[in-house]
Amino acid sequence: MKKGGRVVTDTTGFFEITSGDIIEIGGRRFRVTGNEMERRFGVEDPKYWVKRVIEDATCDRKIIKLSFLETFHTKIGGVPIRCFRDPDKEGDILDLVRGRDDFMQGEVFRDTMGNNIRILDIVRGKNFYVAMGDYFQMPHRVYYEKIMPGLLAKLLEAFRSIRFLHINGFRHGDIRNDHLMIENRTGKYVWIDFDYEYDAPENPFSLDLFGLGNLLIYTVGKGFHELYMIRHERELYGDFFDKIVEEDMSLLDASRFINLRKLYPYLPRMLNDILLHFSRGTSVYYEFIDEIIEDLEGFLRSL
């Protein structure tokens, strides 16, 4: 077993940086206590390029993100989109949002090999994915009447925060329900983790907009409704699987049902129409975040 305690000034080999090692950067020393974990769908995977640390001088707990470059491809409506990590972009956004309480805060440094190192303040709270679990046992009709309007109002504010990025020439790049934190003390919605970037010249904001759409679908549906669930959880869905057509499904994820008014007829058409912009049956797509914001504002005013 490798012993910790090294002083690290070149973070290129981030897999080898382990608990007890000290990352020295910008004249400051940070003792590594472990790796952050990717927590999705009940699985925890270590993120070796993201270290939990304690700063020696202050004893403050921080997160350090090291330079990790990866590329993968996704599709929207059959159109391939190249996605990749861009530490410099995240650093630029950290500079842009400094002092704002709707984005994670941090500083950017370079190690001795020029690698981009981001030292981040920890956002104390639950992510939106986890927080929604508080309502999963609640009947959907009760949730819709008592809880959903407040959540949508909060999401509207979070969408306006993403608009701030867009009008300043940036995209979040990886909008997911676990990249939106709810800060414990204030209840403020805070965006984290914006180091992904993507190539989509025909619709530059497409992945961000679909990410926002997924947040709305998750919120309105009180969770996602996947084909496998609908087919096999008969006590919950009955014979609803037999009523689904291809046009009811997500353009981004063919297994995700999003025509939620078909499942919950009391949902207003105005709200469901927002969701259907992200369906396989749509011929009208959102191109700019202002369009989603305007439609969501209109729905909330109608309540």
ZAMARGU-4260 file (C-alpha; in steps of 0.2 Angstrom, whole numbers, plus 5000, padded with zeros to 4 digits):
<rodrens>
0) 5000/5000/5000 | 5007/5017/4995 | 5010/5029/5009 | 5004/5047/5008 | 5013/5062/5013
5) 5021/5068/4996 | 5022/5086/4992 | 5014/5087/4974 | 5017/5102/4963 | 5014/5093/4946
10) 4997/5086/4946 | 4997/5078/4929 | 4997/5060/4937 | 4981/5063/4947 | 4978/5045/4949
15) 4993/5043/4960 | 4988/5058/4971 | 4981/5050/4987 | 4975/5053/5004 | 4989/5061/5015
20) 4998/5069/5000 | 4999/5088/4999 | 4995/5098/4984 | 5006/5114/4984 | 4999/5127/4972
25) 4998/5146/4972 | 5009/5147/4988 | 4996/5137/4997 | 4996/5119/5004 | 4981/5107/5003
30) 4981/5090/5012 | 4971/5077/5002 | 4958/5067/5012 | 4951/5057/4997 | 4943/5057/4980
35) 4926/5065/4977 | 4913/5052/4971 | 4901/5052/4956 | 4884/5047/4964 | 4872/5042/4951
40) 4858/5029/4951 | 4864/5021/4967 | 4881/5019/4961 | 4897/5028/4968 | 4912/5029/4957
45) 4928/5038/4962 | 4932/5054/4952 | 4951/5053/4953 | 4953/5071/4946 | 4943/5078/4960
50) 4951/5079/4977 | 4944/5082/4994 | 4956/5093/5003 | 4960/5103/5019 | 4970/5119/5017
55) 4984/5118/5030 | 4984/5137/5034 | 4966/5139/5038 | 4959/5121/5040 | 4945/5125/5028
60) 4939/5110/5018 | 4939/5113/4999 | 4937/5103/4983 | 4952/5103/4970 | 4948/5099/4952
65) 4963/5094/4942 | 4965/5094/4923 | 4956/5079/4916 | 4953/5079/4897 | 4940/5067/4890
70) 4929/5066/4874 | 4913/5057/4871 | 4898/5059/4858 | 4879/5060/4861 | 4865/5063/4849
75) 4850/5074/4848 | 4837/5069/4835 | 4851/5058/4826 | 4863/5073/4825 | 4880/5068/4833
80) 4887/5081/4846 | 4905/5080/4852 | 4907/5083/4871 | 4923/5086/4880 | 4930/5092/4896
85) 4937/5110/4896 | 4945/5115/4912 | 4950/5132/4906 | 4931/5136/4902 | 4926/5131/4919
90) 4940/5143/4926 | 4934/5157/4915 | 4916/5155/4922 | 4923/5155/4939 | 4930/5172/4936
95) 4914/5178/4928 | 4902/5172/4942 | 4914/5177/4957 | 4903/5184/4971 | 4887/5177/4964
100) 4877/5165/4976 | 4869/5156/4962 | 4885/5148/4956 | 4899/5138/4965 | 4914/5149/4969
105) 4932/5145/4967 | 4950/5151/4961 | 4960/5145/4947 | 4979/5142/4947 | 4992/5133/4937
110) 5004/5120/4943 | 5022/5118/4938 | 5017/5110/4922 | 5004/5122/4917 | 4989/5111/4922
115) 4973/5121/4926 | 4969/5118/4945 | 4952/5124/4952 | 4951/5126/4971 | 4932/5126/4975
120) 4922/5131/4990 | 4910/5117/4995 | 4892/5120/4993 | 4883/5113/5008 | 4867/5105/5004
125) 4857/5092/4994 | 4857/5092/4975 | 4841/5093/4966 | 4841/5074/4962 | 4842/5070/4980
130) 4830/5083/4987 | 4816/5077/4975 | 4816/5061/4984 | 4807/5069/4999 | 4792/5069/4988
135) 4792/5052/4980 | 4780/5044/4992 | 4767/5059/4990 | 4753/5056/4978 | 4756/5065/4962
140) 4740/5075/4963 | 4745/5082/4980 | 4762/5085/4975 | 4756/5095/4959 | 4745/5106/4970
145) 4755/5109/4985 | 4774/5107/4980 | 4777/5109/4962 | 4773/5127/4959 | 4786/5132/4972
150) 4799/5121/4964 | 4795/5128/4947 | 4797/5146/4953 | 4814/5141/4961 | 4819/5132/4944
155) 4814/5148/4935 | 4827/5158/4945 | 4840/5144/4942 | 4836/5145/4923 | 4839/5164/4924
160) 4856/5160/4931 | 4860/5149/4916 | 4854/5164/4905 | 4867/5174/4913 | 4880/5162/4906
165) 4873/5162/4889 | 4872/5181/4887 | 4890/5181/4892 | 4895/5168/4879 | 4897/5153/4890
170) 4887/5137/4891 | 4886/5126/4907 | 4889/5111/4897 | 4882/5097/4909 | 4865/5103/4916
175) 4859/5088/4926 | 4848/5087/4942 | 4863/5083/4952 | 4873/5098/4946 | 4860/5110/4954
180) 4863/5111/4973 | 4850/5118/4986 | 4861/5127/4999 | 4857/5122/5017 | 4857/5139/5025
185) 4848/5150/5012 | 4838/5137/5001 | 4847/5146/4986 | 4849/5135/4970 | 4867/5134/4966
190) 4874/5128/4949 | 4890/5117/4950 | 4902/5108/4939 | 4903/5117/4922 | 4919/5110/4914
195) 4910/5101/4900 | 4909/5109/4883 | 4902/5103/4867 | 4902/5106/4848 | 4884/5111/4841
200) 4886/5125/4828 | 4868/5123/4822 | 4861/5126/4839 | 4875/5132/4851 | 4864/5130/4866
205) 4856/5114/4862 | 4863/5103/4876 | 4860/5116/4889 | 4842/5118/4884 | 4839/5099/4884
210) 4847/5099/4901 | 4835/5112/4907 | 4821/5102/4899 | 4826/5086/4908 | 4825/5096/4925
215) 4807/5102/4921 | 4802/5084/4916 | 4810/5077/4932 | 4800/5090/4942 | 4783/5089/4934
220) 4784/5070/4934 | 4790/5069/4952 | 4804/5059/4945 | 4807/5051/4928 | 4796/5039/4920
225) 4805/5026/4910 | 4798/5013/4898 | 4805/4999/4908 | 4796/5006/4924 | 4780/5009/4915
230) 4780/4991/4908 | 4784/4982/4923 | 4777/4992/4938 | 4759/4987/4934 | 4753/4992/4952
235) 4758/5010/4948 | 4755/5012/4929 | 4741/4999/4925 | 4740/4996/4907 | 4747/5013/4902
240) 4762/5005/4893 | 4750/5000/4879 | 4744/5018/4876 | 4762/5025/4873 | 4767/5030/4856
245) 4784/5035/4850 | 4779/5054/4849 | 4777/5053/4868 | 4796/5050/4871 | 4811/5061/4874
250) 4821/5066/4859 | 4837/5064/4869 | 4832/5048/4878 | 4821/5036/4868 | 4816/5026/4884
255) 4810/5042/4894 | 4791/5046/4893 | 4788/5065/4894 | 4770/5068/4888 | 4765/5069/4906
260) 4748/5075/4903 | 4744/5059/4896 | 4748/5050/4912 | 4742/5064/4923 | 4727/5073/4914
265) 4725/5087/4927 | 4742/5094/4922 | 4738/5110/4912 | 4741/5110/4893 | 4752/5125/4894
270) 4764/5116/4906 | 4764/5100/4896 | 4767/5110/4880 | 4784/5116/4887 | 4789/5098/4890
275) 4784/5092/4872 | 4797/5104/4865 | 4809/5090/4870 | 4799/5076/4863 | 4800/5065/4848
280) 4784/5072/4842 | 4789/5090/4841 | 4792/5100/4826 | 4796/5116/4836 | 4812/5117/4846
285) 4818/5129/4859 | 4834/5138/4852 | 4837/5151/4866 | 4834/5150/4885 | 4824/5166/4884
290) 4810/5155/4876 | 4809/5143/4890 | 4810/5156/4903 | 4796/5166/4894 | 4785/5150/4893
295) 4788/5145/4911 | 4785/5163/4917 | 4768/5162/4908 | 4763/5146/4916 | 4767/5152/4933
300) 4757/5168/4931 | 4742/5158/4926 | 4741/5149/4942
</rodrens>
